[in-house]
Amino acid sequence: MKKLILLFGILFSVNSVFSQGYKPVKIDNFVTISMPQGYSEKDTLGQHIYSATTNFGYMMAIAEPNAKNNQPLKKEKDLNNVFKKYITGIQRQSPNSSAQNVRDTTVGTLKAKTFTLVTDDGTGNIQNRSFLLIYTTGATYTFEYAYPDIRKDMIKGEAKTYFGSIKLSSDLQRNDQYTDTRSVSSGLGAYTIIEIVGGILVVFVIVWLVFFRNRSSNELA
C-alpha cells in the first residue's frame, strides 16, 4: 500500500512540474533558473529574490552582489571556508536544525555546495530546506527548496527540475571563484596522480628487469 501511495506521489509530482508551466528566469546577467508561472520577484538591499509556492513546497532563488571591494579568493580551500561559514550562518538562524548531506557538486564550470537543513521542533514537525550555494567574486547565489518531511518522497521530481534548471553564462569560469585553478585545469586529483606515478614506477621496474636479464644473458654467452 505504501509503495502504491509513493508511486502516485511521484506521478503527481511529475504532473505538477509540467502543469505549473516552468519558465526560465534571469536572476542577473550570469545566472538563469526556471520558476513556476506566477513567481514573485523583489529587490531587498541589493538582493534579487525570486520565489514561488508549489503543490509540494516552496522555492527561492537569491542573487546577492558581494561588496565592490571584495577580494578574489586565492585557493579552493578558501572557497571551501566560505561555504562552511555560510552553512554555519544558515544553521544558526534556525534553532533545532542540523545541516545534513553536505557535499560538493558542480554547476557548469563552477564548484557549488549542496546540503539539506533539517529542523525538528520536537513535536514530530520536521521541515527540510534543500540548498545549493554558488559563490563568485562578484556575487553569491542561494537556491532553496523547502518542504515538510512527510512529502520528501513526493518532491523529488520537482526539486530535481528546479535545481537542474540552473544555467550559467559562459563568462563565469572557475577563476571567478578563486585564482589558483591549476589543479582544476590539470583535471588530476591527488589519488589519480599517485596512480600515475605508481604506474610509471611499475613500468620502470619491468623495463629494468628485462634489460638486466638481457645483459646477464649476453655476459653468460
DOLUMLO-953400 format. One line per 2 residues: number of its first residue (from 1); their letters; for each residue x, y, z of N, C-alpha, C. Coordinates in steps of 0.05 Angstrom, whole numbers, padded with zeros to 5 digits. Layout:
// DOLUMLO-953400
NUM	A	X:Y:Z:X:Y:Z:X:Y:Z; ... .
***
This chain:
// DOLUMLO-953400
1	MK	00017:-00024:00000:00000:00000:00000:00017:00025:00000; 00039:00025:00017:00057:00048:00018:00070:00053:-00009 .
3	KL	00078:00030:-00022:00091:00033:-00048:00072:00045:-00069; 00046:00037:-00067:00026:00048:-00085:00022:00078:-00081 .
5	IL	00021:00086:-00055:00018:00114:-00049:00043:00130:-00059; 00066:00118:-00055:00091:00131:-00064:00091:00135:-00095 .
7	LF	00082:00114:-00109:00081:00115:-00138:00062:00137:-00147; 00039:00139:-00135:00020:00160:-00142:00032:00188:-00136 .
9	GI	00047:00189:-00114:00060:00214:-00106:00080:00223:-00126; 00096:00204:-00136:00117:00211:-00156:00103:00219:-00182 .
11	LF	00083:00205:-00191:00069:00212:-00215:00056:00239:-00213; 00045:00245:-00189:00032:00271:-00185:00053:00293:-00185 .
13	SV	00077:00287:-00175:00099:00306:-00174:00107:00313:-00202; 00111:00293:-00219:00118:00298:-00247:00097:00314:-00261 .
15	NS	00072:00307:-00257:00050:00322:-00270:00049:00350:-00260; 00055:00354:-00234:00055:00381:-00222:00076:00399:-00236 .
17	VF	00099:00387:-00240:00121:00403:-00253:00113:00414:-00280; 00100:00396:-00296:00093:00405:-00323:00068:00423:-00323 .
19	SQ	00050:00418:-00304:00025:00433:-00305:00029:00462:-00295; 00049:00466:-00279:00053:00493:-00269:00069:00511:-00289 .
21	GY	00077:00500:-00310:00089:00516:-00332:00114:00531:-00323; 00136:00516:-00318:00161:00529:-00311:00171:00546:-00334 .
23	KP	00183:00568:-00327:00195:00586:-00347:00222:00596:-00338; 00241:00599:-00356:00268:00609:-00348:00266:00638:-00337 .
25	VK	00280:00643:-00315:00281:00669:-00303:00310:00678:-00300; 00316:00700:-00311:00343:00711:-00310:00346:00727:-00284 .
27	ID	00361:00716:-00264:00362:00729:-00239:00385:00750:-00238; 00403:00749:-00257:00422:00771:-00262:00435:00765:-00289 .
29	NF	00456:00779:-00295:00468:00777:-00322:00482:00750:-00327; 00485:00734:-00306:00502:00710:-00308:00487:00684:-00302 .
31	VT	00464:00686:-00288:00451:00662:-00278:00421:00662:-00285; 00412:00639:-00295:00384:00635:-00302:00373:00610:-00288 .
33	IS	00349:00610:-00278:00336:00587:-00266:00307:00586:-00274; 00295:00563:-00275:00267:00561:-00282:00249:00562:-00257 .
35	MP	00228:00577:-00259:00209:00580:-00237:00180:00576:-00248; 00162:00568:-00231:00134:00565:-00240:00122:00592:-00248 .
37	QG	00102:00591:-00264:00087:00615:-00272:00076:00627:-00246; 00076:00653:-00245:00065:00667:-00221:00085:00670:-00199 .
39	YS	00110:00666:-00204:00131:00671:-00184:00132:00700:-00176; 00142:00706:-00152:00144:00733:-00143:00173:00742:-00145 .
41	EK	00177:00768:-00148:00204:00780:-00151:00205:00805:-00134; 00228:00808:-00120:00232:00833:-00105:00262:00838:-00101 .
43	DT	00268:00863:-00097:00295:00871:-00091:00296:00881:-00062; 00315:00871:-00047:00318:00879:-00019:00347:00884:-00013 .
45	LG	00354:00909:-00008:00381:00916:-00001:00401:00905:-00022; 00393:00907:-00047:00411:00898:-00069:00408:00869:-00076 .
47	QH	00394:00854:-00060:00389:00826:-00066:00366:00823:-00085; 00370:00805:-00105:00348:00799:-00123:00336:00772:-00114 .
49	IY	00311:00773:-00106:00299:00749:-00094:00275:00740:-00112; 00275:00715:-00119:00253:00703:-00135:00242:00679:-00119 .
51	SA	00216:00678:-00116:00205:00656:-00100:00178:00647:-00112; 00171:00623:-00104:00145:00612:-00114:00137:00589:-00095 .
53	TT	00111:00586:-00092:00099:00565:-00076:00087:00544:-00096; 00094:00519:-00092:00084:00498:-00109:00065:00480:-00094 .
55	NF	00056:00459:-00106:00038:00440:-00093:00051:00425:-00071; 00078:00424:-00071:00092:00408:-00051:00110:00424:-00033 .
57	GY	00119:00447:-00041:00138:00461:-00025:00141:00490:-00033; 00164:00501:-00026:00169:00530:-00031:00197:00532:-00042 .
59	MM	00201:00547:-00063:00227:00551:-00075:00235:00580:-00076; 00261:00584:-00073:00271:00612:-00073:00299:00613:-00085 .
61	AI	00304:00634:-00101:00330:00638:-00113:00339:00667:-00106; 00363:00669:-00095:00373:00695:-00087:00400:00701:-00100 .
63	AE	00402:00724:-00113:00428:00734:-00123:00436:00758:-00106; 00457:00755:-00091:00466:00776:-00073:00494:00786:-00082 .
65	PN	00495:00810:-00092:00521:00821:-00100:00540:00823:-00076; 00565:00815:-00080:00585:00818:-00059:00595:00847:-00059 .
67	AK	00609:00854:-00038:00619:00882:-00036:00637:00888:-00060; 00636:00913:-00069:00651:00921:-00092:00681:00918:-00088 .
69	NN	00690:00920:-00063:00719:00917:-00057:00725:00888:-00049; 00707:00869:-00055:00711:00841:-00047:00736:00830:-00062 .
71	QP	00755:00820:-00047:00779:00810:-00058:00776:00781:-00068; 00787:00774:-00092:00785:00747:-00102:00797:00727:-00082 .
73	LK	00785:00704:-00080:00797:00682:-00064:00821:00671:-00079; 00840:00660:-00064:00864:00651:-00077:00863:00621:-00084 .
75	KE	00854:00605:-00065:00855:00576:-00068:00827:00563:-00064; 00825:00538:-00072:00800:00524:-00069:00793:00521:-00039 .
77	KD	00813:00518:-00022:00807:00515:00006:00794:00541:00017; 00801:00564:00006:00788:00589:00014:00758:00589:00007 .
79	LN	00752:00578:-00017:00724:00575:-00025:00710:00556:-00006; 00723:00534:00001:00710:00515:00020:00704:00529:00046 .
81	NV	00722:00546:00055:00717:00561:00081:00693:00579:00078; 00690:00592:00055:00667:00610:00051:00641:00593:00053 .
83	FK	00641:00570:00039:00617:00553:00041:00612:00545:00070; 00633:00537:00084:00629:00527:00111:00617:00549:00129 .
85	KY	00627:00574:00126:00616:00596:00142:00588:00602:00135; 00581:00600:00109:00554:00605:00100:00535:00585:00112 .
87	IT	00542:00559:00111:00525:00538:00121:00521:00542:00151; 00543:00549:00165:00540:00553:00194:00522:00577:00200 .
89	GI	00523:00598:00184:00506:00621:00188:00477:00614:00184; 00471:00598:00163:00443:00590:00158:00433:00573:00181 .
91	QR	00450:00555:00191:00441:00537:00212:00436:00553:00238; 00451:00573:00243:00447:00590:00268:00421:00605:00267 .
93	QS	00411:00610:00243:00386:00625:00240:00361:00607:00246; 00366:00581:00247:00344:00562:00251:00349:00545:00275 .
95	PN	00337:00551:00298:00341:00534:00322:00333:00505:00317; 00346:00487:00331:00339:00458:00329:00343:00447:00301 .
97	SS	00362:00458:00287:00367:00449:00260:00395:00437:00257; 00398:00421:00236:00424:00409:00230:00428:00408:00200 .
99	AQ	00452:00413:00191:00459:00411:00163:00467:00383:00156; 00452:00370:00138:00457:00342:00131:00463:00339:00102 .
101	NV	00476:00317:00095:00483:00311:00067:00498:00333:00054; 00517:00345:00068:00534:00366:00057:00553:00354:00037 .
103	RD	00553:00364:00013:00571:00353:-00007:00578:00373:-00029; 00600:00368:-00043:00608:00385:-00065:00594:00376:-00091 .
105	TT	00589:00395:-00108:00578:00389:-00135:00588:00410:-00154; 00581:00409:-00179:00588:00429:-00198:00564:00438:-00214 .
107	VG	00564:00463:-00221:00543:00475:-00238:00559:00488:-00261; 00557:00477:-00285:00574:00487:-00306:00603:00482:-00299 .
109	TL	00620:00503:-00300:00648:00500:-00292:00653:00508:-00263; 00632:00517:-00249:00635:00527:-00222:00631:00505:-00201 .
111	KA	00646:00508:-00179:00642:00490:-00156:00619:00501:-00139; 00602:00483:-00130:00580:00490:-00113:00578:00472:-00089 .
113	KT	00561:00479:-00071:00557:00463:-00047:00527:00458:-00043; 00520:00434:-00037:00492:00427:-00031:00490:00415:-00003 .
115	FT	00467:00420:00010:00462:00408:00035:00432:00411:00041; 00423:00396:00061:00395:00398:00070:00394:00406:00099 .
117	LV	00381:00428:00105:00377:00437:00133:00352:00425:00144; 00355:00407:00163:00332:00393:00175:00326:00406:00202 .
119	TD	00301:00415:00206:00292:00427:00230:00270:00411:00243; 00274:00405:00269:00255:00388:00284:00247:00404:00309 .
121	DG	00221:00410:00312:00212:00426:00335:00207:00409:00359; 00212:00383:00357:00208:00365:00379:00180:00352:00381 .
123	TG	00162:00361:00364:00135:00350:00364:00129:00332:00340; 00150:00326:00325:00147:00309:00302:00143:00326:00276 .
125	NI	00143:00352:00280:00140:00370:00256:00168:00376:00245; 00176:00360:00225:00203:00363:00214:00200:00377:00187 .
127	QN	00217:00398:00184:00218:00413:00159:00245:00411:00146; 00246:00408:00120:00271:00405:00105:00274:00429:00086 .
129	RS	00299:00439:00085:00305:00460:00066:00331:00452:00051; 00327:00445:00026:00350:00437:00009:00363:00462:-00004 .
131	FL	00389:00464:-00001:00403:00487:-00012:00424:00479:-00032; 00428:00497:-00051:00451:00496:-00069:00464:00523:-00069 .
133	LI	00490:00525:-00063:00504:00550:-00060:00525:00553:-00082; 00526:00577:-00093:00547:00583:-00113:00559:00610:-00104 .
135	YT	00586:00611:-00103:00600:00635:-00096:00618:00644:-00118; 00617:00669:-00125:00636:00681:-00143:00646:00707:-00131 .
137	TG	00667:00718:-00142:00677:00743:-00131:00656:00765:-00132; 00640:00765:-00153:00620:00786:-00156:00594:00782:-00141 .
139	AT	00586:00757:-00137:00560:00752:-00124:00559:00725:-00112; 00540:00722:-00093:00534:00696:-00080:00506:00688:-00088 .
141	YT	00502:00664:-00097:00476:00654:-00106:00466:00632:-00087; 00442:00635:-00078:00430:00616:-00060:00404:00605:-00072 .
143	FE	00403:00579:-00076:00379:00566:-00087:00368:00548:-00065; 00342:00551:-00059:00330:00536:-00037:00304:00523:-00045 .
145	YA	00299:00499:-00036:00274:00485:-00039:00266:00474:-00012; 00244:00485:-00001:00235:00478:00026:00209:00461:00025 .
147	YP	00207:00441:00043:00184:00423:00042:00182:00408:00069; 00158:00400:00077:00155:00384:00101:00166:00356:00097 .
149	DI	00176:00344:00118:00189:00318:00116:00170:00297:00105; 00144:00300:00111:00125:00279:00103:00122:00278:00072 .
151	RK	00132:00299:00059:00130:00299:00029:00157:00293:00016; 00176:00284:00031:00203:00281:00020:00204:00261:-00004 .
153	DM	00186:00241:-00004:00186:00222:-00026:00170:00233:-00050; 00155:00255:-00046:00138:00265:-00067:00150:00288:-00082 .
155	IK	00171:00301:-00071:00182:00326:-00082:00206:00321:-00100; 00214:00296:-00102:00240:00290:-00116:00240:00301:-00145 .
157	GE	00218:00296:-00160:00217:00305:-00187:00218:00335:-00190; 00202:00348:-00173:00201:00377:-00174:00227:00390:-00165 .
159	AK	00239:00379:-00144:00265:00390:-00134:00287:00386:-00155; 00287:00363:-00167:00307:00357:-00188:00304:00376:-00212 .
161	TY	00279:00381:-00220:00274:00400:-00242:00284:00428:-00234; 00278:00436:-00210:00285:00463:-00201:00316:00467:-00201 .
163	FG	00330:00450:-00186:00359:00453:-00184:00373:00447:-00210; 00362:00429:-00226:00374:00422:-00251:00371:00443:-00273 .
165	SI	00353:00463:-00268:00348:00483:-00288:00368:00507:-00286; 00386:00506:-00266:00405:00528:-00263:00424:00529:-00287 .
167	KL	00425:00552:-00300:00442:00555:-00323:00461:00579:-00318; 00486:00576:-00326:00506:00597:-00322:00516:00608:-00348 .
169	SS	00522:00633:-00348:00534:00645:-00372:00562:00634:-00376; 00570:00632:-00401:00597:00622:-00407:00619:00641:-00396 .
171	DL	00611:00665:-00389:00630:00684:-00378:00639:00676:-00350; 00623:00660:-00336:00631:00651:-00309:00649:00626:-00312 .
173	QR	00673:00629:-00301:00692:00607:-00300:00702:00602:-00272; 00717:00581:-00268:00726:00574:-00241:00744:00596:-00229 .
175	ND	00758:00611:-00247:00775:00632:-00236:00758:00657:-00226; 00732:00655:-00230:00715:00676:-00218:00709:00668:-00189 .
177	QY	00717:00644:-00181:00713:00636:-00153:00739:00638:-00137; 00761:00628:-00149:00788:00631:-00137:00809:00631:-00159 .
179	TD	00831:00644:-00154:00850:00650:-00175:00869:00626:-00181; 00876:00610:-00162:00894:00588:-00166:00879:00564:-00175 .
181	TR	00875:00561:-00201:00859:00539:-00212:00876:00518:-00226; 00902:00518:-00220:00920:00499:-00233:00912:00470:-00230 .
183	SV	00903:00463:-00205:00895:00435:-00201:00870:00428:-00216; 00852:00449:-00220:00828:00444:-00235:00834:00440:-00265 .
185	SS	00851:00458:-00276:00857:00456:-00304:00871:00431:-00311; 00887:00420:-00293:00900:00395:-00299:00881:00372:-00298 .
187	GL	00860:00375:-00282:00839:00354:-00280:00849:00329:-00265; 00871:00331:-00250:00882:00309:-00236:00879:00312:-00206 .
189	GA	00866:00293:-00193:00865:00293:-00165:00890:00280:-00153; 00893:00282:-00127:00916:00270:-00113:00917:00240:-00118 .
191	YT	00894:00227:-00116:00894:00198:-00119:00902:00190:-00148; 00893:00205:-00167:00900:00200:-00195:00929:00203:-00200 .
193	II	00941:00224:-00188:00970:00229:-00190:00985:00205:-00179; 00977:00196:-00155:00990:00173:-00143:00989:00148:-00161 .
195	EI	00965:00144:-00174:00962:00122:-00192:00982:00124:-00216; 00984:00148:-00227:01002:00152:-00250:01031:00148:-00242 .
197	VG	01039:00159:-00219:01067:00156:-00210:01072:00126:-00205; 01053:00113:-00192:01057:00084:-00187:01059:00068:-00212 .
199	GI	01043:00075:-00233:01044:00062:-00258:01071:00065:-00272; 01082:00090:-00270:01108:00096:-00282:01130:00079:-00269 .
201	LV	01129:00077:-00242:01148:00062:-00227:01147:00032:-00235; 01123:00022:-00238:01120:-00006:-00246:01132:-00011:-00273 .
203	VF	01126:00007:-00292:01138:00004:-00319:01168:00006:-00318; 01179:00024:-00302:01207:00027:-00299:01220:00001:-00289 .
205	VI	01208:-00010:-00268:01219:-00035:-00257:01218:-00058:-00277; 01196:-00060:-00293:01195:-00081:-00313:01216:-00077:-00334 .
207	VW	01219:-00052:-00343:01240:-00047:-00364:01268:-00053:-00353; 01272:-00046:-00328:01299:-00051:-00316:01304:-00080:-00313 .
209	LV	01284:-00096:-00305:01287:-00125:-00302:01293:-00138:-00329; 01278:-00129:-00350:01283:-00140:-00377:01311:-00134:-00386 .
211	FF	01319:-00109:-00382:01346:-00100:-00390:01367:-00116:-00375; 01364:-00120:-00349:01383:-00134:-00332:01385:-00163:-00341 .
213	RN	01361:-00175:-00347:01362:-00203:-00355:01376:-00207:-00382; 01371:-00188:-00401:01384:-00190:-00427:01414:-00186:-00424 .
215	RS	01422:-00168:-00406:01450:-00162:-00402:01464:-00186:-00390; 01450:-00199:-00371:01462:-00223:-00358:01465:-00246:-00378 .
217	SN	01445:-00249:-00395:01446:-00270:-00416:01469:-00265:-00435; 01474:-00240:-00443:01496:-00234:-00461:01523:-00239:-00448 .
219	EL	01525:-00233:-00422:01551:-00237:-00408:01557:-00267:-00405; 01536:-00283:-00401:01540:-00312:-00398:01547:-00325:-00425 .
221	A	01536:-00313:-00447:01541:-00323:-00473:01571:-00317:-00481 .
***
